[in-house]
Amino acid sequence: MLPREKNSNRRKYSINAVKSANISTSLHRSTEILTCLSNGINTVTDIADYCKYSPSTVHRLLQTLKRLDWAVQDENNHNYYLGSLITRLSTNQIAAHKYLIMQSLREMIRLSNTTEETVNLGILLQLRYVLLHEVASKQDLRITEESKRLGPLYIGATAKVLLSQLDDDELRTTLKHVNFNHVTEKTVTDKDLLMAQLMECRQQGYCITCGERIPGAVCISAPIRNYICPASLSIVGPESRLGPRVNEVIEELKDSARRISNNNAETFIVKEVIHD
């Protein structure tokens, strides 16, 4: 009886291992299909060709994704698109970008400890920029943000770094919808001057502003690349303290932004999709 019991246990373990492998394969394939939908590959045939799966496998997985609201099918053209669950999951912007926060946190803490100033992580969201995370300075006199939405998109180094990551057509379209108003006496409200500053920001890989949004405050910002939307890493502090150390802080900031960007490259760079 003992040998039979052992063989029975082996069969159970074998069955469980096969089930686990099948689930893992289905999840991987479903992820590939959702990635296709997000990149404009919307038919069973095109998805099967791109992913190298059989059409029957793609159709079966799409039906499952439909039932779970991960995908939806257009009744007219029969194409598939991302479903309502994707929208619901991405409604909370902070939660939707939690991966970027986790990827950036170590560098943000390092920068804050090194510079003794406040470090911010932000992204471009429609016509405004949003603060995802902040590591506040431990100094008694420090500058911190009171709101997750940080105001007009044309003011300050962070905003300019985010805008500079748009291509020329996107940039022109965005600036058409911007109403320029002075927040401080140093706020840039001339569109031609702003464009020149954005081109300079692109070229040098960082931006510095002083007193554009908060009188007496210096902000230094650098782009975080290889992400799904424009992102930035910024250091902000009083001009009296941060001003004399600008060159040193720029190099530290650029190094941190580069490391975060390199980490992003492994996750967020999507294969180029070629359509016939």
Sequence and secondary structure as in RCSB ss.txt:
>XXXX:A:sequence
MLPREKNSNRRKYSINAVKSANISTSLHRSTEILTCLSNGINTVTDIADYCKYSPSTVHRLLQTLKRLDWAVQDE
NNHNYYLGSLITRLSTNQIAAHKYLIMQSLREMIRLSNTTEETVNLGILLQLRYVLLHEVASKQDLRITEESKRL
GPLYIGATAKVLLSQLDDDELRTTLKHVNFNHVTEKTVTDKDLLMAQLMECRQQGYCITCGERIPGAVCISAPIR
NYICPASLSIVGPESRLGPRVNEVIEELKDSARRISNNNAETFIVKEVIHD
>XXXX:A:secstr
 HHHHHHHHHHHHHHHHHHHHHHHHHHHHHHHHHHHHHTT  SHHHHHHHHT  HHHHHHHHHHHHHTTSEEE T
TT  EEE HHHHHHTSSHHHHTHHHHHHHHHHHHHHHHHH SEEEEEEEETTEEEEEEEE   SSS    S SB 
  TTSHHHHHHHHHTS HHHHHHHHHT     SSTT    HHHHHHHHHHHHHHT EEEESSSSTTEEEEEEEE 
SSSS EEEEEEEEHHHHGGGHHHHHHHHHHHHHHHHHHHHHHH        
